[in-house]
Amino acid sequence: MDFRKRLKANEAGATAIEYALIAALIAVAGVVAFTATGTTINESFINITDGFCAAVGGTFSTDEGGTGSCTFS
């Protein structure tokens, strides 16, 4: 009977599950935030590169893979 009382009073497993759920939620929020930030940063670098390319008389273009180049006519 003593084992059953100790097992019922033991909440370590429940606490571990709660911490795991909190960690998973933080991880998902981080992935979403970093994905959105990465897209914004990429667009910013493309705009900066386009400006530099235009300043030296070229045109900037990107391909489907996201690789860009400055070409001069």
FIPALUM-198265 format. One record per atom (N, C-alpha, C): residue number from 1; residue in three letters; atom name; x, y, z. Coordinates in nm, 2 decimals. Example, Ala and Ser with C-alpha at 12.3 -4.5 7.8 and 13.67 -1.06 7.14 Angstrom:
<sites>
<site><k>1</k><r>Ala</r><a>N</a><px>1.32</px><py>-0.57</py><pz>0.78</pz></site>
<site><k>1</k><r>Ala</r><a>CA</a><px>1.23</px><py>-0.45</py><pz>0.78</pz></site>
<site><k>1</k><r>Ala</r><a>C</a><px>1.32</px><py>-0.33</py><pz>0.78</pz></site>
<site><k>2</k><r>Ser</r><a>N</a><px>1.28</px><py>-0.22</py><pz>0.71</pz></site>
<site><k>2</k><r>Ser</r><a>CA</a><px>1.37</px><py>-0.11</py><pz>0.71</pz></site>
<site><k>2</k><r>Ser</r><a>C</a><px>1.29</px><py>0.00</py><pz>0.79</pz></site>
</sites>
This chain:
<sites>
<site><k>1</k><r>Met</r><a>N</a><px>0.08</px><py>-0.12</py><pz>0.00</pz></site>
<site><k>1</k><r>Met</r><a>CA</a><px>0.00</px><py>0.00</py><pz>0.00</pz></site>
<site><k>1</k><r>Met</r><a>C</a><px>0.09</px><py>0.13</py><pz>0.00</pz></site>
<site><k>2</k><r>Asp</r><a>N</a><px>0.20</px><py>0.12</py><pz>0.07</pz></site>
<site><k>2</k><r>Asp</r><a>CA</a><px>0.29</px><py>0.23</py><pz>0.07</pz></site>
<site><k>2</k><r>Asp</r><a>C</a><px>0.34</px><py>0.27</py><pz>-0.07</pz></site>
<site><k>3</k><r>Phe</r><a>N</a><px>0.36</px><py>0.17</py><pz>-0.16</pz></site>
<site><k>3</k><r>Phe</r><a>CA</a><px>0.41</px><py>0.20</py><pz>-0.29</pz></site>
<site><k>3</k><r>Phe</r><a>C</a><px>0.30</px><py>0.28</py><pz>-0.37</pz></site>
<site><k>4</k><r>Arg</r><a>N</a><px>0.18</px><py>0.24</py><pz>-0.35</pz></site>
<site><k>4</k><r>Arg</r><a>CA</a><px>0.07</px><py>0.31</py><pz>-0.43</pz></site>
<site><k>4</k><r>Arg</r><a>C</a><px>0.06</px><py>0.46</py><pz>-0.38</pz></site>
<site><k>5</k><r>Lys</r><a>N</a><px>0.08</px><py>0.48</py><pz>-0.25</pz></site>
<site><k>5</k><r>Lys</r><a>CA</a><px>0.07</px><py>0.62</py><pz>-0.20</pz></site>
<site><k>5</k><r>Lys</r><a>C</a><px>0.19</px><py>0.70</py><pz>-0.26</pz></site>
<site><k>6</k><r>Arg</r><a>N</a><px>0.30</px><py>0.64</py><pz>-0.26</pz></site>
<site><k>6</k><r>Arg</r><a>CA</a><px>0.42</px><py>0.71</py><pz>-0.32</pz></site>
<site><k>6</k><r>Arg</r><a>C</a><px>0.40</px><py>0.74</py><pz>-0.47</pz></site>
<site><k>7</k><r>Leu</r><a>N</a><px>0.35</px><py>0.64</py><pz>-0.54</pz></site>
<site><k>7</k><r>Leu</r><a>CA</a><px>0.33</px><py>0.66</py><pz>-0.68</pz></site>
<site><k>7</k><r>Leu</r><a>C</a><px>0.23</px><py>0.77</py><pz>-0.71</pz></site>
<site><k>8</k><r>Lys</r><a>N</a><px>0.12</px><py>0.77</py><pz>-0.63</pz></site>
<site><k>8</k><r>Lys</r><a>CA</a><px>0.02</px><py>0.87</py><pz>-0.65</pz></site>
<site><k>8</k><r>Lys</r><a>C</a><px>0.07</px><py>1.01</py><pz>-0.62</pz></site>
<site><k>9</k><r>Ala</r><a>N</a><px>0.16</px><py>1.02</py><pz>-0.52</pz></site>
<site><k>9</k><r>Ala</r><a>CA</a><px>0.21</px><py>1.15</py><pz>-0.48</pz></site>
<site><k>9</k><r>Ala</r><a>C</a><px>0.32</px><py>1.20</py><pz>-0.57</pz></site>
<site><k>10</k><r>Asn</r><a>N</a><px>0.38</px><py>1.11</py><pz>-0.64</pz></site>
<site><k>10</k><r>Asn</r><a>CA</a><px>0.50</px><py>1.15</py><pz>-0.73</pz></site>
<site><k>10</k><r>Asn</r><a>C</a><px>0.45</px><py>1.23</py><pz>-0.85</pz></site>
<site><k>11</k><r>Glu</r><a>N</a><px>0.49</px><py>1.35</py><pz>-0.86</pz></site>
<site><k>11</k><r>Glu</r><a>CA</a><px>0.45</px><py>1.44</py><pz>-0.97</pz></site>
<site><k>11</k><r>Glu</r><a>C</a><px>0.56</px><py>1.47</py><pz>-1.07</pz></site>
<site><k>12</k><r>Ala</r><a>N</a><px>0.67</px><py>1.40</py><pz>-1.05</pz></site>
<site><k>12</k><r>Ala</r><a>CA</a><px>0.79</px><py>1.43</py><pz>-1.13</pz></site>
<site><k>12</k><r>Ala</r><a>C</a><px>0.76</px><py>1.41</py><pz>-1.28</pz></site>
<site><k>13</k><r>Gly</r><a>N</a><px>0.69</px><py>1.30</py><pz>-1.31</pz></site>
<site><k>13</k><r>Gly</r><a>CA</a><px>0.66</px><py>1.27</py><pz>-1.45</pz></site>
<site><k>13</k><r>Gly</r><a>C</a><px>0.57</px><py>1.38</py><pz>-1.52</pz></site>
<site><k>14</k><r>Ala</r><a>N</a><px>0.47</px><py>1.43</py><pz>-1.44</pz></site>
<site><k>14</k><r>Ala</r><a>CA</a><px>0.38</px><py>1.53</py><pz>-1.49</pz></site>
<site><k>14</k><r>Ala</r><a>C</a><px>0.46</px><py>1.66</py><pz>-1.51</pz></site>
<site><k>15</k><r>Thr</r><a>N</a><px>0.55</px><py>1.69</py><pz>-1.42</pz></site>
<site><k>15</k><r>Thr</r><a>CA</a><px>0.63</px><py>1.81</py><pz>-1.44</pz></site>
<site><k>15</k><r>Thr</r><a>C</a><px>0.72</px><py>1.80</py><pz>-1.56</pz></site>
<site><k>16</k><r>Ala</r><a>N</a><px>0.78</px><py>1.69</py><pz>-1.58</pz></site>
<site><k>16</k><r>Ala</r><a>CA</a><px>0.87</px><py>1.67</py><pz>-1.70</pz></site>
<site><k>16</k><r>Ala</r><a>C</a><px>0.79</px><py>1.69</py><pz>-1.83</pz></site>
<site><k>17</k><r>Ile</r><a>N</a><px>0.67</px><py>1.64</py><pz>-1.83</pz></site>
<site><k>17</k><r>Ile</r><a>CA</a><px>0.58</px><py>1.65</py><pz>-1.95</pz></site>
<site><k>17</k><r>Ile</r><a>C</a><px>0.55</px><py>1.80</py><pz>-1.97</pz></site>
<site><k>18</k><r>Glu</r><a>N</a><px>0.52</px><py>1.87</py><pz>-1.87</pz></site>
<site><k>18</k><r>Glu</r><a>CA</a><px>0.49</px><py>2.01</py><pz>-1.88</pz></site>
<site><k>18</k><r>Glu</r><a>C</a><px>0.61</px><py>2.09</py><pz>-1.93</pz></site>
<site><k>19</k><r>Tyr</r><a>N</a><px>0.73</px><py>2.06</py><pz>-1.88</pz></site>
<site><k>19</k><r>Tyr</r><a>CA</a><px>0.84</px><py>2.13</py><pz>-1.93</pz></site>
<site><k>19</k><r>Tyr</r><a>C</a><px>0.87</px><py>2.09</py><pz>-2.08</pz></site>
<site><k>20</k><r>Ala</r><a>N</a><px>0.84</px><py>1.97</py><pz>-2.12</pz></site>
<site><k>20</k><r>Ala</r><a>CA</a><px>0.86</px><py>1.93</py><pz>-2.26</pz></site>
<site><k>20</k><r>Ala</r><a>C</a><px>0.76</px><py>2.01</py><pz>-2.35</pz></site>
<site><k>21</k><r>Leu</r><a>N</a><px>0.64</px><py>2.02</py><pz>-2.31</pz></site>
<site><k>21</k><r>Leu</r><a>CA</a><px>0.54</px><py>2.09</py><pz>-2.38</pz></site>
<site><k>21</k><r>Leu</r><a>C</a><px>0.58</px><py>2.24</py><pz>-2.40</pz></site>
<site><k>22</k><r>Ile</r><a>N</a><px>0.63</px><py>2.30</py><pz>-2.29</pz></site>
<site><k>22</k><r>Ile</r><a>CA</a><px>0.67</px><py>2.44</py><pz>-2.30</pz></site>
<site><k>22</k><r>Ile</r><a>C</a><px>0.79</px><py>2.45</py><pz>-2.39</pz></site>
<site><k>23</k><r>Ala</r><a>N</a><px>0.89</px><py>2.36</py><pz>-2.38</pz></site>
<site><k>23</k><r>Ala</r><a>CA</a><px>1.00</px><py>2.37</py><pz>-2.47</pz></site>
<site><k>23</k><r>Ala</r><a>C</a><px>0.96</px><py>2.35</py><pz>-2.62</pz></site>
<site><k>24</k><r>Ala</r><a>N</a><px>0.87</px><py>2.26</py><pz>-2.64</pz></site>
<site><k>24</k><r>Ala</r><a>CA</a><px>0.82</px><py>2.25</py><pz>-2.78</pz></site>
<site><k>24</k><r>Ala</r><a>C</a><px>0.75</px><py>2.37</py><pz>-2.83</pz></site>
<site><k>25</k><r>Leu</r><a>N</a><px>0.67</px><py>2.44</py><pz>-2.75</pz></site>
<site><k>25</k><r>Leu</r><a>CA</a><px>0.60</px><py>2.56</py><pz>-2.79</pz></site>
<site><k>25</k><r>Leu</r><a>C</a><px>0.71</px><py>2.67</py><pz>-2.82</pz></site>
<site><k>26</k><r>Ile</r><a>N</a><px>0.81</px><py>2.68</py><pz>-2.74</pz></site>
<site><k>26</k><r>Ile</r><a>CA</a><px>0.91</px><py>2.78</py><pz>-2.76</pz></site>
<site><k>26</k><r>Ile</r><a>C</a><px>0.99</px><py>2.75</py><pz>-2.89</pz></site>
<site><k>27</k><r>Ala</r><a>N</a><px>1.01</px><py>2.63</py><pz>-2.92</pz></site>
<site><k>27</k><r>Ala</r><a>CA</a><px>1.08</px><py>2.59</py><pz>-3.04</pz></site>
<site><k>27</k><r>Ala</r><a>C</a><px>1.00</px><py>2.62</py><pz>-3.16</pz></site>
<site><k>28</k><r>Val</r><a>N</a><px>0.87</px><py>2.60</py><pz>-3.16</pz></site>
<site><k>28</k><r>Val</r><a>CA</a><px>0.78</px><py>2.63</py><pz>-3.27</pz></site>
<site><k>28</k><r>Val</r><a>C</a><px>0.78</px><py>2.78</py><pz>-3.29</pz></site>
<site><k>29</k><r>Ala</r><a>N</a><px>0.77</px><py>2.86</py><pz>-3.19</pz></site>
<site><k>29</k><r>Ala</r><a>CA</a><px>0.76</px><py>3.00</py><pz>-3.20</pz></site>
<site><k>29</k><r>Ala</r><a>C</a><px>0.90</px><py>3.05</py><pz>-3.25</pz></site>
<site><k>30</k><r>Gly</r><a>N</a><px>1.01</px><py>2.99</py><pz>-3.21</pz></site>
<site><k>30</k><r>Gly</r><a>CA</a><px>1.14</px><py>3.03</py><pz>-3.27</pz></site>
<site><k>30</k><r>Gly</r><a>C</a><px>1.15</px><py>3.01</py><pz>-3.42</pz></site>
<site><k>31</k><r>Val</r><a>N</a><px>1.10</px><py>2.89</py><pz>-3.46</pz></site>
<site><k>31</k><r>Val</r><a>CA</a><px>1.11</px><py>2.86</py><pz>-3.60</pz></site>
<site><k>31</k><r>Val</r><a>C</a><px>1.03</px><py>2.96</py><pz>-3.68</pz></site>
<site><k>32</k><r>Val</r><a>N</a><px>0.91</px><py>2.99</py><pz>-3.64</pz></site>
<site><k>32</k><r>Val</r><a>CA</a><px>0.82</px><py>3.08</py><pz>-3.71</pz></site>
<site><k>32</k><r>Val</r><a>C</a><px>0.89</px><py>3.22</py><pz>-3.71</pz></site>
<site><k>33</k><r>Ala</r><a>N</a><px>0.94</px><py>3.27</py><pz>-3.60</pz></site>
<site><k>33</k><r>Ala</r><a>CA</a><px>1.00</px><py>3.40</py><pz>-3.60</pz></site>
<site><k>33</k><r>Ala</r><a>C</a><px>1.13</px><py>3.41</py><pz>-3.69</pz></site>
<site><k>34</k><r>Phe</r><a>N</a><px>1.21</px><py>3.30</py><pz>-3.68</pz></site>
<site><k>34</k><r>Phe</r><a>CA</a><px>1.33</px><py>3.30</py><pz>-3.76</pz></site>
<site><k>34</k><r>Phe</r><a>C</a><px>1.30</px><py>3.29</py><pz>-3.91</pz></site>
<site><k>35</k><r>Thr</r><a>N</a><px>1.20</px><py>3.22</py><pz>-3.95</pz></site>
<site><k>35</k><r>Thr</r><a>CA</a><px>1.16</px><py>3.21</py><pz>-4.09</pz></site>
<site><k>35</k><r>Thr</r><a>C</a><px>1.11</px><py>3.35</py><pz>-4.14</pz></site>
<site><k>36</k><r>Ala</r><a>N</a><px>1.03</px><py>3.41</py><pz>-4.06</pz></site>
<site><k>36</k><r>Ala</r><a>CA</a><px>0.98</px><py>3.55</py><pz>-4.11</pz></site>
<site><k>36</k><r>Ala</r><a>C</a><px>1.10</px><py>3.65</py><pz>-4.11</pz></site>
<site><k>37</k><r>Thr</r><a>N</a><px>1.19</px><py>3.64</py><pz>-4.02</pz></site>
<site><k>37</k><r>Thr</r><a>CA</a><px>1.30</px><py>3.73</py><pz>-4.01</pz></site>
<site><k>37</k><r>Thr</r><a>C</a><px>1.39</px><py>3.71</py><pz>-4.13</pz></site>
<site><k>38</k><r>Gly</r><a>N</a><px>1.42</px><py>3.58</py><pz>-4.16</pz></site>
<site><k>38</k><r>Gly</r><a>CA</a><px>1.51</px><py>3.54</py><pz>-4.27</pz></site>
<site><k>38</k><r>Gly</r><a>C</a><px>1.46</px><py>3.59</py><pz>-4.40</pz></site>
<site><k>39</k><r>Thr</r><a>N</a><px>1.33</px><py>3.58</py><pz>-4.43</pz></site>
<site><k>39</k><r>Thr</r><a>CA</a><px>1.27</px><py>3.63</py><pz>-4.55</pz></site>
<site><k>39</k><r>Thr</r><a>C</a><px>1.29</px><py>3.78</py><pz>-4.56</pz></site>
<site><k>40</k><r>Thr</r><a>N</a><px>1.26</px><py>3.85</py><pz>-4.45</pz></site>
<site><k>40</k><r>Thr</r><a>CA</a><px>1.28</px><py>4.00</py><pz>-4.45</pz></site>
<site><k>40</k><r>Thr</r><a>C</a><px>1.42</px><py>4.04</py><pz>-4.47</pz></site>
<site><k>41</k><r>Ile</r><a>N</a><px>1.51</px><py>3.97</py><pz>-4.41</pz></site>
<site><k>41</k><r>Ile</r><a>CA</a><px>1.66</px><py>4.01</py><pz>-4.42</pz></site>
<site><k>41</k><r>Ile</r><a>C</a><px>1.70</px><py>3.98</py><pz>-4.57</pz></site>
<site><k>42</k><r>Asn</r><a>N</a><px>1.65</px><py>3.87</py><pz>-4.63</pz></site>
<site><k>42</k><r>Asn</r><a>CA</a><px>1.69</px><py>3.84</py><pz>-4.77</pz></site>
<site><k>42</k><r>Asn</r><a>C</a><px>1.64</px><py>3.95</py><pz>-4.86</pz></site>
<site><k>43</k><r>Glu</r><a>N</a><px>1.51</px><py>3.99</py><pz>-4.84</pz></site>
<site><k>43</k><r>Glu</r><a>CA</a><px>1.46</px><py>4.10</py><pz>-4.92</pz></site>
<site><k>43</k><r>Glu</r><a>C</a><px>1.54</px><py>4.23</py><pz>-4.91</pz></site>
<site><k>44</k><r>Ser</r><a>N</a><px>1.58</px><py>4.26</py><pz>-4.79</pz></site>
<site><k>44</k><r>Ser</r><a>CA</a><px>1.66</px><py>4.38</py><pz>-4.76</pz></site>
<site><k>44</k><r>Ser</r><a>C</a><px>1.79</px><py>4.37</py><pz>-4.83</pz></site>
<site><k>45</k><r>Phe</r><a>N</a><px>1.86</px><py>4.26</py><pz>-4.83</pz></site>
<site><k>45</k><r>Phe</r><a>CA</a><px>1.99</px><py>4.25</py><pz>-4.90</pz></site>
<site><k>45</k><r>Phe</r><a>C</a><px>1.97</px><py>4.26</py><pz>-5.05</pz></site>
<site><k>46</k><r>Ile</r><a>N</a><px>1.86</px><py>4.20</py><pz>-5.10</pz></site>
<site><k>46</k><r>Ile</r><a>CA</a><px>1.83</px><py>4.22</py><pz>-5.25</pz></site>
<site><k>46</k><r>Ile</r><a>C</a><px>1.81</px><py>4.36</py><pz>-5.28</pz></site>
<site><k>47</k><r>Asn</r><a>N</a><px>1.74</px><py>4.44</py><pz>-5.20</pz></site>
<site><k>47</k><r>Asn</r><a>CA</a><px>1.72</px><py>4.58</py><pz>-5.23</pz></site>
<site><k>47</k><r>Asn</r><a>C</a><px>1.85</px><py>4.66</py><pz>-5.22</pz></site>
<site><k>48</k><r>Ile</r><a>N</a><px>1.93</px><py>4.63</py><pz>-5.13</pz></site>
<site><k>48</k><r>Ile</r><a>CA</a><px>2.06</px><py>4.69</py><pz>-5.11</pz></site>
<site><k>48</k><r>Ile</r><a>C</a><px>2.15</px><py>4.66</py><pz>-5.24</pz></site>
<site><k>49</k><r>Thr</r><a>N</a><px>2.15</px><py>4.54</py><pz>-5.28</pz></site>
<site><k>49</k><r>Thr</r><a>CA</a><px>2.24</px><py>4.50</py><pz>-5.39</pz></site>
<site><k>49</k><r>Thr</r><a>C</a><px>2.18</px><py>4.56</py><pz>-5.52</pz></site>
<site><k>50</k><r>Asp</r><a>N</a><px>2.05</px><py>4.57</py><pz>-5.53</pz></site>
<site><k>50</k><r>Asp</r><a>CA</a><px>1.99</px><py>4.64</py><pz>-5.65</pz></site>
<site><k>50</k><r>Asp</r><a>C</a><px>2.04</px><py>4.78</py><pz>-5.65</pz></site>
<site><k>51</k><r>Gly</r><a>N</a><px>2.04</px><py>4.85</py><pz>-5.54</pz></site>
<site><k>51</k><r>Gly</r><a>CA</a><px>2.08</px><py>4.99</py><pz>-5.53</pz></site>
<site><k>51</k><r>Gly</r><a>C</a><px>2.22</px><py>5.01</py><pz>-5.57</pz></site>
<site><k>52</k><r>Phe</r><a>N</a><px>2.31</px><py>4.92</py><pz>-5.52</pz></site>
<site><k>52</k><r>Phe</r><a>CA</a><px>2.45</px><py>4.93</py><pz>-5.55</pz></site>
<site><k>52</k><r>Phe</r><a>C</a><px>2.47</px><py>4.90</py><pz>-5.70</pz></site>
<site><k>53</k><r>Cys</r><a>N</a><px>2.40</px><py>4.81</py><pz>-5.75</pz></site>
<site><k>53</k><r>Cys</r><a>CA</a><px>2.42</px><py>4.77</py><pz>-5.90</pz></site>
<site><k>53</k><r>Cys</r><a>C</a><px>2.37</px><py>4.89</py><pz>-5.98</pz></site>
<site><k>54</k><r>Ala</r><a>N</a><px>2.26</px><py>4.95</py><pz>-5.95</pz></site>
<site><k>54</k><r>Ala</r><a>CA</a><px>2.21</px><py>5.07</py><pz>-6.02</pz></site>
<site><k>54</k><r>Ala</r><a>C</a><px>2.30</px><py>5.18</py><pz>-6.01</pz></site>
<site><k>55</k><r>Ala</r><a>N</a><px>2.37</px><py>5.20</py><pz>-5.90</pz></site>
<site><k>55</k><r>Ala</r><a>CA</a><px>2.46</px><py>5.31</py><pz>-5.88</pz></site>
<site><k>55</k><r>Ala</r><a>C</a><px>2.58</px><py>5.30</py><pz>-5.98</pz></site>
<site><k>56</k><r>Val</r><a>N</a><px>2.62</px><py>5.18</py><pz>-6.01</pz></site>
<site><k>56</k><r>Val</r><a>CA</a><px>2.74</px><py>5.16</py><pz>-6.10</pz></site>
<site><k>56</k><r>Val</r><a>C</a><px>2.69</px><py>5.14</py><pz>-6.25</pz></site>
<site><k>57</k><r>Gly</r><a>N</a><px>2.56</px><py>5.16</py><pz>-6.27</pz></site>
<site><k>57</k><r>Gly</r><a>CA</a><px>2.51</px><py>5.15</py><pz>-6.41</pz></site>
<site><k>57</k><r>Gly</r><a>C</a><px>2.47</px><py>5.01</py><pz>-6.46</pz></site>
<site><k>58</k><r>Gly</r><a>N</a><px>2.44</px><py>4.92</py><pz>-6.37</pz></site>
<site><k>58</k><r>Gly</r><a>CA</a><px>2.40</px><py>4.79</py><pz>-6.41</pz></site>
<site><k>58</k><r>Gly</r><a>C</a><px>2.25</px><py>4.76</py><pz>-6.37</pz></site>
<site><k>59</k><r>Thr</r><a>N</a><px>2.21</px><py>4.64</py><pz>-6.40</pz></site>
<site><k>59</k><r>Thr</r><a>CA</a><px>2.08</px><py>4.60</py><pz>-6.36</pz></site>
<site><k>59</k><r>Thr</r><a>C</a><px>2.09</px><py>4.47</py><pz>-6.28</pz></site>
<site><k>60</k><r>Phe</r><a>N</a><px>2.02</px><py>4.46</py><pz>-6.17</pz></site>
<site><k>60</k><r>Phe</r><a>CA</a><px>2.03</px><py>4.34</py><pz>-6.09</pz></site>
<site><k>60</k><r>Phe</r><a>C</a><px>1.91</px><py>4.25</py><pz>-6.11</pz></site>
<site><k>61</k><r>Ser</r><a>N</a><px>1.94</px><py>4.12</py><pz>-6.12</pz></site>
<site><k>61</k><r>Ser</r><a>CA</a><px>1.83</px><py>4.02</py><pz>-6.14</pz></site>
<site><k>61</k><r>Ser</r><a>C</a><px>1.86</px><py>3.90</py><pz>-6.06</pz></site>
<site><k>62</k><r>Thr</r><a>N</a><px>1.76</px><py>3.83</py><pz>-6.02</pz></site>
<site><k>62</k><r>Thr</r><a>CA</a><px>1.78</px><py>3.70</py><pz>-5.95</pz></site>
<site><k>62</k><r>Thr</r><a>C</a><px>1.71</px><py>3.59</py><pz>-6.03</pz></site>
<site><k>63</k><r>Asp</r><a>N</a><px>1.77</px><py>3.47</py><pz>-6.01</pz></site>
<site><k>63</k><r>Asp</r><a>CA</a><px>1.71</px><py>3.35</py><pz>-6.07</pz></site>
<site><k>63</k><r>Asp</r><a>C</a><px>1.61</px><py>3.28</py><pz>-5.98</pz></site>
<site><k>64</k><r>Glu</r><a>N</a><px>1.56</px><py>3.17</py><pz>-6.02</pz></site>
<site><k>64</k><r>Glu</r><a>CA</a><px>1.46</px><py>3.10</py><pz>-5.93</pz></site>
<site><k>64</k><r>Glu</r><a>C</a><px>1.52</px><py>3.05</py><pz>-5.81</pz></site>
<site><k>65</k><r>Gly</r><a>N</a><px>1.65</px><py>3.02</py><pz>-5.80</pz></site>
<site><k>65</k><r>Gly</r><a>CA</a><px>1.72</px><py>2.97</py><pz>-5.69</pz></site>
<site><k>65</k><r>Gly</r><a>C</a><px>1.76</px><py>3.08</py><pz>-5.59</pz></site>
<site><k>66</k><r>Gly</r><a>N</a><px>1.73</px><py>3.21</py><pz>-5.62</pz></site>
<site><k>66</k><r>Gly</r><a>CA</a><px>1.76</px><py>3.32</py><pz>-5.54</pz></site>
<site><k>66</k><r>Gly</r><a>C</a><px>1.90</px><py>3.38</py><pz>-5.56</pz></site>
<site><k>67</k><r>Thr</r><a>N</a><px>1.98</px><py>3.32</py><pz>-5.66</pz></site>
<site><k>67</k><r>Thr</r><a>CA</a><px>2.11</px><py>3.37</py><pz>-5.69</pz></site>
<site><k>67</k><r>Thr</r><a>C</a><px>2.09</px><py>3.50</py><pz>-5.77</pz></site>
<site><k>68</k><r>Gly</r><a>N</a><px>2.16</px><py>3.60</py><pz>-5.74</pz></site>
<site><k>68</k><r>Gly</r><a>CA</a><px>2.15</px><py>3.73</py><pz>-5.81</pz></site>
<site><k>68</k><r>Gly</r><a>C</a><px>2.28</px><py>3.76</py><pz>-5.88</pz></site>
<site><k>69</k><r>Ser</r><a>N</a><px>2.27</px><py>3.85</py><pz>-5.98</pz></site>
<site><k>69</k><r>Ser</r><a>CA</a><px>2.39</px><py>3.90</py><pz>-6.05</pz></site>
<site><k>69</k><r>Ser</r><a>C</a><px>2.36</px><py>4.04</py><pz>-6.10</pz></site>
<site><k>70</k><r>Cys</r><a>N</a><px>2.46</px><py>4.12</py><pz>-6.11</pz></site>
<site><k>70</k><r>Cys</r><a>CA</a><px>2.46</px><py>4.25</py><pz>-6.17</pz></site>
<site><k>70</k><r>Cys</r><a>C</a><px>2.51</px><py>4.24</py><pz>-6.31</pz></site>
<site><k>71</k><r>Thr</r><a>N</a><px>2.43</px><py>4.28</py><pz>-6.41</pz></site>
<site><k>71</k><r>Thr</r><a>CA</a><px>2.48</px><py>4.28</py><pz>-6.55</pz></site>
<site><k>71</k><r>Thr</r><a>C</a><px>2.48</px><py>4.42</py><pz>-6.60</pz></site>
<site><k>72</k><r>Phe</r><a>N</a><px>2.58</px><py>4.44</py><pz>-6.69</pz></site>
<site><k>72</k><r>Phe</r><a>CA</a><px>2.60</px><py>4.57</py><pz>-6.75</pz></site>
<site><k>72</k><r>Phe</r><a>C</a><px>2.57</px><py>4.56</py><pz>-6.90</pz></site>
<site><k>73</k><r>Ser</r><a>N</a><px>2.50</px><py>4.66</py><pz>-6.96</pz></site>
<site><k>73</k><r>Ser</r><a>CA</a><px>2.47</px><py>4.65</py><pz>-7.10</pz></site>
<site><k>73</k><r>Ser</r><a>C</a><px>2.57</px><py>4.74</py><pz>-7.18</pz></site>
</sites>
